[in-house]
Amino acid sequence: MNDMGHILKTELEARQELNSAYSLRSFARFLETSPATVSQVISGKRHLGRKSQEKMLEKLGFQYSSTPNKRVQKDQIKLEEDLFELIGHWYYFAILSLANLKGSKADPRWIASQLNISPEESNQAINRLERLGIIEINKDKSYRQISPPLKTTDEVPSMAIRNYHKSVLKMAQLKIDEVPVEKREYRALTISGNSKKLKRAKEIIRELKDLVSDTLETGPSDTVYQLSIQLFPLVEKENI
């Protein structure tokens, strides 16, 4: 937590990249502080106290440990780092799905060629999945998932989950140009709606996700798909 300026600057730039109209004032409002404070921290002119830093980090989705036991803290940080990397990158889940394809193998170059990622990323992912006990690699280099299905919980850093969704959205942007229309499906809908019905709408989206998964997983698998559904308000809450 000794480099809050860098953390805030990186997060602000990432949000402005997605929305050029996103202002320092909007960022400060999200952090529940003043624009002057954010600006001074980013420029290095002001250093926040521990409680103020912890509050901002919690808002940004970071987790930290205050345990005095250095050994436990080191192990916890390593585990959180592994989870952050796993949840934060789309290709970890893609590698798990690749295991279901005929002829799949835990070869960094083969996986890299299938997913269009670098061999270094592939190698790190395979090692991490094996270290966490999620996959088992056989002598012939075939592999399989030995852990239960992965699901996110409240203990997974929300920043990692946000990074995962950001990476999926970036991949969707690339695939809209690279993949023929007959091999993909993109839909968008803008509606005025009743916010009190949002809970049921989210339940329907989850039911749809399961239905699509059950449909595609019927029979032998010959490729890997990514399904991403977004539902979000276009009108800021204070304007409603």
C-alpha positions in Angstrom: 0.0 0.0 0.0 3.0 2.3 -0.3 2.3 3.3 -3.9 -1.3 4.5 -3.9 -0.5 7.2 -6.5 0.5 4.5 -9.0 -2.6 2.4 -8.2 -5.0 5.3 -8.5 -3.3 6.6 -11.7 -3.5 3.2 -13.4 -7.2 2.6 -12.4 -8.2 6.1 -13.6 -6.4 5.7 -16.9 -8.1 2.3 -17.5 -11.5 3.8 -16.8 -10.8 6.8 -19.1 -9.7 4.4 -21.8 -13.2 2.9 -21.8 -15.0 6.2 -21.4 -13.2 9.3 -22.5 -15.7 11.4 -20.6 -14.9 9.8 -17.3 -13.5 12.5 -15.1 -11.3 12.8 -12.0 -14.4 14.1 -10.2 -16.3 10.9 -11.1 -13.4 8.8 -9.9 -13.2 10.7 -6.6 -17.0 10.4 -6.1 -16.6 6.6 -6.6 -13.8 6.6 -4.0 -15.9 8.7 -1.6 -13.3 11.4 -1.4 -12.5 14.8 -2.9 -11.0 15.3 -6.4 -8.2 17.4 -4.8 -7.2 14.4 -2.6 -7.1 12.0 -5.6 -5.1 14.5 -7.6 -2.6 15.1 -4.8 -2.1 11.4 -4.1 -1.5 10.7 -7.9 1.0 13.5 -8.1 2.8 12.4 -5.0 2.1 15.6 -3.1 0.0 13.8 -0.5 0.4 10.6 1.4 -2.7 9.0 2.9 -2.9 7.3 6.3 -3.3 3.6 6.6 -7.1 3.7 7.2 -7.7 6.0 4.2 -5.6 3.7 2.0 -7.4 0.6 3.1 -10.8 2.3 2.4 -9.7 3.1 -1.1 -8.2 -0.3 -1.8 -11.5 -1.9 -0.6 -13.4 0.3 -3.0 -11.1 -0.8 -5.9 -11.5 -4.5 -5.0 -8.1 -5.2 -3.5 -7.6 -7.6 -0.6 -4.9 -7.5 2.0 -3.9 -9.2 5.2 -3.0 -7.6 8.5 -1.9 -10.8 10.2 1.4 -10.4 12.2 2.5 -13.9 11.3 5.0 -13.3 8.4 4.9 -16.9 7.2 1.2 -17.1 7.1 1.0 -13.7 5.4 3.5 -14.8 2.7 1.5 -18.0 2.0 -1.7 -16.0 1.9 -0.3 -13.4 -0.5 1.0 -16.2 -2.8 -2.4 -17.9 -2.9 -4.2 -14.6 -3.5 -1.7 -13.8 -6.3 -2.4 -17.2 -7.9 -6.2 -16.7 -7.6 -5.9 -13.2 -9.0 -4.0 -14.4 -12.0 -6.3 -17.3 -12.6 -9.5 -15.4 -12.3 -8.2 -12.3 -14.0 -7.3 -13.9 -17.4 -9.8 -15.5 -19.8 -7.4 -18.1 -21.1 -7.1 -20.0 -17.8 -10.7 -21.2 -18.2 -10.1 -21.8 -21.9 -7.2 -24.1 -21.1 -9.5 -26.1 -18.8 -12.0 -26.4 -21.6 -9.4 -27.4 -24.1 -8.7 -30.5 -22.0 -12.0 -31.9 -23.3 -11.0 -31.8 -26.9 -9.5 -34.9 -28.6 -5.7 -34.7 -28.9 -5.4 -31.9 -26.3 -2.0 -31.8 -24.5 -0.3 -29.8 -21.8 2.2 -28.4 -24.3 2.6 -24.6 -24.0 3.2 -24.2 -27.7 0.2 -26.3 -28.7 -2.1 -24.4 -26.3 -0.6 -21.1 -27.4 -1.4 -21.9 -31.0 -5.0 -22.9 -30.2 -5.8 -19.8 -28.1 -3.6 -17.3 -29.9 -1.6 -16.4 -26.7 2.1 -16.5 -26.1 3.9 -19.7 -25.1 5.1 -17.8 -22.0 1.5 -17.1 -21.0 0.5 -20.7 -21.7 3.4 -22.1 -19.7 2.7 -19.9 -16.7 -0.9 -20.8 -16.8 -0.3 -24.6 -17.0 2.2 -24.5 -14.1 -0.2 -22.4 -12.0 -3.2 -24.7 -12.7 -1.1 -27.7 -11.8 0.3 -26.1 -8.7 -3.1 -25.2 -7.4 -4.3 -28.8 -7.9 -6.8 -27.9 -10.6 -5.3 -30.0 -13.4 -3.4 -33.3 -13.5 -0.8 -33.8 -16.3 -0.2 -37.4 -17.4 3.1 -38.9 -18.8 1.8 -38.6 -22.4 1.2 -34.8 -21.8 -2.6 -35.2 -21.8 -4.3 -33.4 -19.0 -7.6 -33.2 -17.2 -9.3 -31.1 -14.6 -9.3 -32.8 -11.3 -10.8 -30.0 -9.2 -14.5 -29.3 -8.8 -16.0 -26.8 -11.2 -14.5 -23.4 -10.5 -16.9 -20.8 -9.1 -16.1 -17.3 -7.8 -17.0 -16.5 -4.2 -16.9 -13.4 -2.0 -13.3 -14.5 -1.1 -12.0 -13.9 -4.6 -10.8 -10.4 -5.1 -13.4 -8.4 -7.0 -10.6 -6.6 -8.9 -9.6 -10.0 -10.4 -13.2 -10.6 -11.5 -13.4 -7.2 -13.1 -10.2 -7.9 -14.9 -11.5 -11.1 -16.2 -14.6 -9.5 -17.6 -12.5 -6.7 -19.2 -10.3 -9.3 -20.9 -13.4 -11.1 -22.2 -14.8 -7.9 -23.6 -11.5 -7.1 -25.3 -11.5 -10.6 -26.9 -15.1 -10.1 -28.1 -14.0 -6.9 -29.9 -11.2 -8.8 -31.7 -13.4 -11.7 -32.6 -16.2 -9.6 -34.1 -13.7 -8.9 -37.0 -11.9 -12.2 -37.1 -14.7 -14.7 -36.9 -17.2 -15.2 -39.7 -20.8 -14.2 -38.7 -22.1 -17.8 -39.2 -19.7 -18.9 -36.4 -20.6 -16.3 -33.8 -23.7 -14.6 -32.4 -23.6 -10.9 -31.2 -26.8 -9.2 -30.0 -27.4 -5.9 -28.3 -30.6 -4.4 -26.9 -31.3 -1.0 -25.4 -34.6 -0.8 -23.4 -36.2 1.4 -20.7 -37.0 -0.9 -17.8 -38.2 -1.2 -14.2 -35.2 -1.4 -11.9 -37.4 -3.3 -9.4 -37.4 -6.2 -11.8 -33.6 -6.4 -12.1 -33.3 -9.3 -9.7 -35.5 -11.5 -11.8 -33.8 -10.3 -15.0 -30.4 -11.5 -13.5 -31.9 -14.8 -12.6 -33.1 -15.2 -16.2 -29.7 -14.4 -17.6 -28.2 -17.1 -15.3 -30.8 -19.6 -16.5 -30.0 -18.7 -20.1 -26.3 -19.2 -19.5 -26.9 -22.7 -18.1 -29.2 -23.6 -21.0 -26.6 -22.5 -23.6 -23.9 -24.5 -21.8 -26.1 -27.6 -21.6 -26.9 -27.4 -25.3 -23.3 -26.9 -26.5 -21.9 -29.6 -24.2 -24.2 -32.3 -25.6 -22.1 -34.7 -27.6 -18.3 -34.7 -28.2 -16.6 -31.4 -27.9 -14.6 -30.2 -30.9 -13.9 -26.5 -30.0 -14.1 -24.0 -27.2 -16.6 -21.2 -27.0 -16.9 -18.0 -24.8 -20.3 -16.8 -23.8 -20.5 -13.2 -22.4 -23.7 -11.4 -21.5 -23.8 -7.8 -20.2 -26.7 -6.0 -18.6 -25.9 -2.5 -17.2 -27.6 0.9 -16.7 -26.9 3.6 -19.2 -28.4 6.3 -17.0 -26.5 7.2 -13.8 -28.4 6.5 -10.7 -28.5 10.1 -9.4 -30.2 11.1 -12.7 -33.0 8.6 -12.4 
